C-alpha cells in the first residue's frame, strides 16, 4: 500500500492548525520512539516553542497558555531524514526527451508537488543529490513560500567527461558542439585542479553538500553502470577542498573499483554500493564511511526494465541487472557492521513513497529499530547534524511526526503517518484514525 496522495486543502488545514506566533505548543504523544534508547516508551509530552523542542516529559501535562495537539493513540518519532532524493524530477517513460522540449518552469512547478508529498510522508529533512532546481526550491521552502522538507542541496553533481553526471551524455555531436564542452562550472572535471575548481563553483552556487559520480550509473545514457570514473587523486582533491567549506561528500557508486577509490579518497557516504564485498566493507569500517543503500530505486528500475519503452535500450540491461542487487548488498553490509543511513533515490522511484525503504531494509535483515534509527539519529550523524535533528530532545529542531501503530514492533506502520511538524509548524494533522 502506498502513502496517500493528499490534496491542497490539507496544506490549508495545516496552516489553520499551526499555533499563533509566540505561543508554545504541547504535543500529547500516545507513545514516543527514542532512536538512542531503542525503545517505544509510553505517553509523553513534547513542548515546542518557536522552532525548538524545549521539554520532553513522561505522561501528559499542559503548561499554562500552551496549545495542545492531541496525538493519543499515535507514536511520535523524530522527523525522518532521507539522504538521497532528486526533487527536480520523477521517473517516467518520457523522462529522456523532456529536457529537450520542456521549459525549466515545467520542472519547477512539478517539484513543488514532489516536495509537498515528501513532507507529508513524514520526511522533514532530505538531501537532494543533484540538480540545479533544488537550490531555488530549498530557498522558497525556507522562506515559507512553499511547503516542503528541509532541503540540503548538492546542486550540480561532479562527474568526469562522459561520466554519469556529464550533462552532454546522449546528445549528438552537433548539439554538443553548439553547447560547448562542459567543464567545472557544469560539474565536469578532468584532473585534480579542475576537481578543486568544481567544488569551489558549488560553493559559489550556494550548494550545501557535494556529490560525485564515482562510477557509471544505471539510468545515464551510457553502456557502463559500474566502471570507475575518477582517479583517487581527483577524489582526494574534491574531498580536501570540500573540507575547506565544511561540506559532506557523497559518492554515487556501483562498481567495486570505483567504490574503493571513493573510500580511500575520503568521501563520507557511499550511495547505492551495488557490487561491494567483504573487503570493501572492512575498508568502510576502517575509514568510518557510511552506506546509503537506496533499495527503493533498485527495485523500481528492475521492475520498470521489464516494460518495453520505459527506458532506452542502452539503459534497460543495466536496470534489469544492477537494480535487483542492492537489497542483498545492504543485508551483507549490515551483517558486516557497516554504518547504515537511510536513502531512497526518490525521483528514480516515486516521491512520497519514501517510507517503503523501511520495509525493504527489514526484508534485507535489519530490525525495525535499526531501520528507523537509520532515518533518524544515524542519518543526522552522517550529515554531521546530530545536534540539530534526528532526535526528540530539548534544544533540537522541532521536527516531529506521529504514526498510527508501533513501527518498532511492525515496520508496516511507517505507511500510517498521521501528523507532521517541521520546525514547530504543523504541516499535516489527519486527526485520530477511524475505528
N, C-alpha and C positions, 0 to 999 in steps of 0.2 A: 504494500500500500504506500502511495506517495503522499508527501505532505500536501495539504490543501492549497490550491492557488487562491489566495484571498483577494478580494476586490478593493477598490479605492476607498469605499466607506469605512473599512477597517482602520485605515490611516487616520481618517477624520475622527473615528471613535477614540483612537489613542490620544489625539490632541485634546479631546474633551476630558479624558481621564487623567491627563498629566496635571500634577499639582501646581498651584499658583507659585510664582516666583517668590522665594524666601520661605515657603512652608516646608517643614520636614515631612517626609513620607515614611510610613511604617508598613513593612510587609509582614503579614502573619502567615508564615510558611507552615504547611502541614508537616513537612519534613525538610531536612537540609542535607544536601550532598557535600561532603568535605573531601576534596581530592587528596589532601595530605594525610588525613587520618584513614582514608579508605572506608568511610562509613556513610550510612544514611541515617542520621540521627532524627529524633522526634521533633515535635513542634518547636519552632524558633521564631524570634522577632529580629528582623533586619531593619535598622534605622538608616535612612538616607537623607542627607542634607546637601542640596545642590547636586553636584555630580559625584559625590563621595559617600561611601559607607562610613557611618560614624559609630555604629554599635551593632553587635551581634549577640543576642541573648537567648538562653533557653526559655521555653514557654512563650506565652503571648502577653505582651504589655503594650501600653499606649501612652507615650509621653504627651504631656499637655500640648494642645494645639496642633498635634500631628494629624495628617490624613492617613487613614488606614486602608490598605489594599488587602482584601481577604483572599488568601491563597490556600485556605484549608482544603485538605484532600489532594494537594499538589506537592511535588517535590521541587524545592528551589535548588538551583545549581548556578555556579558561575556561568556567565555567558560563554558559549562555545567559541573556539578560535579555529579557523580553517586557514592553514598556512599555504594553500596553493589554489587560487581561483583565477579566473580571467573574466572580469565583469564586463569587458567590452564586446564579448561575443558569446554565441551559444551554438552548439552543434546543429548541423542541418545539411541536407544533400546539396544545397546551393551555396554553401559557405565559400567554396574555392573561386567562384566568379563574382561574388557580391562586392569584393573590394574594387572591382573594375567598373561596376555600374552604379553602386550606391554612393551617396554623399556621406561625409563624416557625420552629419547630423542624424542620419538614419541610425547609425550605430550608437550615437549618444542617447537618443530617445529610448532605444531598446535597453541600454544599460541601466536606466532609471528603474525599469521593471525588474531587471535581474538583481539589482541591489536591494530593492524592497523585499523581494521573495527570499533572499538570503537572510536578511534580518529577521523576518517573520518566522523563519525556520529555526531560530534560536542562535544564530551566529552573529555575535555582536562585534567581532573583530575578524578581518580577513587580511591575508597578504596577497595582493594582486601580482601575479608573476609574469607580467609582460603585456605591454600595450600602453600607448600614449594617452588613451582615453581615461585610464584610471586616475591620472593626476588631476584633471579638472573635475572629475566625478568625486574624488576624495574631497576636494576643496568645497564643492557645492554641498556635500553632506555635512562637512564640518561647519559650514556657515548656517546650517539649518534649512537650506533651501529645499533639500530632498531627504526622504527617509532612506536610511541605509546603514550598514555596519561601519565601524571604524575601519578605514582602508589604509593599509601600509603598502604603498605603491612602488613597484620596481621601475615603472616607465618602460623604455625600450630594453629588451634583453640584449646581452652582449654575446656575439657569435663571431665565428671566423667566416671568411669568404666561402659561400656555398653551404655554410653550416645551417643548423636547424632554424635559427632566427634571422638568417640573411633575408631581408625583405624582397630581394630580387629573385629569389627562387621561383621557378615555374613561369618566368616571363621569357618571351622570345628575345633574340639578340637585338632586334630593332627597338623594343621597349627599353631594354636595359641600357642601350646606348643613349637613348633620349633622356632617360632619368639620371644617367651618370653612375659611376661606380660608388656604391655605398661605402662609407668609411666610419671612423669612430663616432662621428656625430649621429649616424644612423645605427650605431651599435655593432658595426662590423670591423674587426681588428685583425691584424697580422703582425705579430711581434710584440714584445713587452712594452715598447714605447707607445704604440697605438692602444694597447690594453690599458695602460695608465690614463691615456687621454680619454678613453671611453668612460671610465669611472668618473673622471672629473666633469665630463659632459653630463653624466647622470646627475651629479651634484648641482650643476648649473640649471638643469631642467627641473629640479625640485624633487627628485626621487627619494624615497625613504629607505630603500634597500637595493641590493644588487642581485641580479640573476644572470648566470652564464649558461650557455647550452654546451655542456662539456662533451656530449656525443650527438649523433644524429637523433632524429625524433620519429615518432610513429606517423604523425599527421603532416609533416612537412613534405613538400613536393620533391622528394629525393629518394634514391634507392635504399640507402643505408639508414637503418634505425638505431644502430648501436656502435658505429665506428667512432673512435676518439677524434675530437676536432680542435683541441688546444694542446699546446705543449705545456709541460709543467712550469716552465719559465713564464709563459704568458699568464697562467693561473696565479702563480706567485705574485706577479706584478699587479694583477687585479686585486688580490686579497690584501696585499700590503697597502695599496692606495686606498682601498675601501676602509681599512682600519684608520687611516688618517681622518676620515669623515664619520667614523663611528658606525659604519654600515655592517649589517649581517649579510653574508654572501651565500646564496643558494645556487646549487648546480643541478640543472636538468641533466640526467644521465641514465642511460640504459645499459650500455656495454661495459664489460669488465675493465678494460684498459682505461677508458675514459673516466670511469669511477675512481680507479686507483690514482690517476693523475690529479683528480679533483681533491681527493682526501689528502694526498701528500702535499698538494699546493695550498691547503689550509682552509678550504671552504667550510662553512658552518653546517649546512644541510645538504643532503643528497635527496633529490626528488626523483621518484619512480624506482630507480635502482634495480631494474629488472633482472639483470644477469649477475647479481652479486653472489659471492660464495663465501665459504668459511674463512678463507684468507683475508678477504675484504672486510668481513665482519670483525675480525681481530684487529685489523688496521683502523677501523672506525672506533673501536673501543679505545685504542691507544691514543687516538687523536681527539677523542670526545666529539666525534661527528654525529649529528642527528640524522635519522632516516625519516623521510616523509613519503609514505608509500603510494597514495593515490590509486587505491584499488578500484574505486568507482569509475575512473576514466578507463582503466584497463579492461574492466568487464564491459563497459559501454562500447568501446571501439571494437572489441571482439564480436559482440552481438551485431553491431551495425555492419561489420565487414561481410556478413552473410547476405546483405541486401544489395542487389545489383544497382549500381549507380549512386549509392550513398557516398562512397569515397572514390576518388580517381583510382584507376587500376594500378598505378605505381605505389599507392598508399595501401591498398587493400591487403596485400600479403603481410605487410608489417603489422597492420591492425589485427589480423587473424592470428598471427604468431606471438607477438610480444604482449598484446593486451591481456591474454589469459594467464600470464606467468606471474604477475605482480602479487597476487594474493598468496601464492606459495612462497614467494620471496619474503614477504612480511612474516609468515609463520616461522621460517628458518631464522630470520634476523632476530625475531623476538626470543626464540629459544637460545640464541647465541648471546643474548644480553646486550644487544644494540639499543641505544636510546631511540625511542619511537615518539614522533609527534604527528599530529593529525593534519591531513591534507587530502583534498578530493580531486583537484584539477577541474572543478566545476567550470563550465564553459565548453569543455570537451564533453562532459556529461551535463545534465540539466541543472541550472541554478534553482535552488530551493529544495533539491533532493539531497543536499549535502549530508544529512544525518544517516543516509543509507550506509555511509562508510563505516559507522559504528558496527552495524550488523556484519559487514564483510570482515572487519577486524576480528570480531569474536569468532566468526566462522574459521578464520585463519589460526586461531589458537589463543588469542588474548582473552582475558576475563573481561566481563563488562566494566569492572572497576578500572582495569588497565586501559581499556579503550577510551573511557570517559576522561581519565586523567590525561591521556594523550591530547585531548582537545581543550584542556583547561590548564592545569599547573605546568605540564610538560611543554605545551605549545608556548606558553608565556615565557618559560625559561629559554626555549630555543630562540625566541625573539629578543632575549635579554630585557624583558618587560615584566619580570615576576614581581616587581614592587608596584606594578600598576594594574595588572589584570590577571585573570586565571584562578582567583580565589575569592571567597566572600569573607573579607577581613576589614576591620576598621582601617581607614586611610586609603584603601584601594578604590578604584573607579567603580561606580555603582552600575555594573553590568550584571544583571541577574535575570535568569529565565526560570520558568516553572513548568513542570511536566506532569501529566496525569499518569500516575503509576510509579513504580520503583525501577529505575533503569539499572540499578546495581544488581537486582535480582533477575530482571528480564530486560535485555537490551532493546527489545522491540518497543519499549515505552518511549524511546527517543523520537518516535514518529508522532507523539502526542504532546507537542509543545502548545501550551495554553496562554502563556504570558511571557512578554519580553520587555525588559527595561534596559535602556542603554544610556549610560552617563546620567542616571537618575530620572530619565524621562520614560514614561510608559509608552511603548511603541506598539504593543499588542496586548489585549486582555480579552479573552473569549468568554470569561465568566466560568462558573462551575460546570463540569462535564454533565451532560444529560444522563439521567438514570437509565 
